[in-house]
Amino acid sequence: MVILFRIDDRLIHAQVVVGWGRRLKPDRIILADDQISSEGWEKELYASAAGPDFKAAILSLSGAVEQIRGGVFDSEKVFLLARGPAEALEMLEMGLEAKEINVGGLHYREGREKITENVWVDGTERGLLREIAKRGIILEARALPGDRKITINSKVV
Amino acid sequence: MTDKEITGIVVTHGQLGEELLRTVRLIVGEVRGCYALSGSDLGDEKVVESIHEILKAHKAGAAVVFVDYFGGSCGASCVRATRHLEGVKVISGVNLPMLLDFVTKQGTMGLDEIVDHLIHRGQESVRVVEI
């Protein structure tokens, strides 16, 4: 069962493993990413970032959706991570179900505009988040579980 | 703050302790009962006094004093401040993984157990990274 679906361009990192992980105590962190799941050493790098506290699965977007929908992780509490709105939307279009997405980290880079301290988007990304919002999914922007929950749906229309 | 919580004091040269705690907050959010002292900004006596003040403010409950380098003035001040005190341990060679475990595993272990755990965590985090 996915207990946290998070968009974070830093993927598996300390805020996720320690900040969220030690609070919500998942059994597994799934990183859904076509690029990383196809690179041996990067796969190993991110898998080792989750350990030793949590099991990791580094899967392609379609692989993640298939396994989640297929019930492979039904008995586990799972964090699902995607690097950006495009990847998250792609999984939703493949049939992944979600009520809420934590937009945890889209960091500053040139061409991106600020939505919150930790969420910056360009025009394309804003449009993709809008598409996600149109599905009735709550987009909430917190870097960490103890932060104030800010819903950003109204900021991406 | 409950009685079970263990106070943390990070005593370092320069602003290392303050920055370590700032980084801990960046990763896990607000933490309570943790303090940084700079041994190079304060005189040795003032470091000892500050440690005592913090412990007093926490009603002399259990505490861990983390020091960056044993063999320097900070380490000496930590020993001077705590050697006669029950329930206060000094750990040298503080690092980030150790502090992260200290703030996130509070309440799950008693003082001796958490000190053993932190030493192990700190040591195992120093390794050759091979991917």
Interface residues (C-beta under 8 A of the other chain):
Chain A: A14 Q15 V18 G19 R22 W41 E44 L45 S48 L144 P145 G146 D147
Chain B: L26 I27 V28 G29 E30 L100 T104 K105 I131
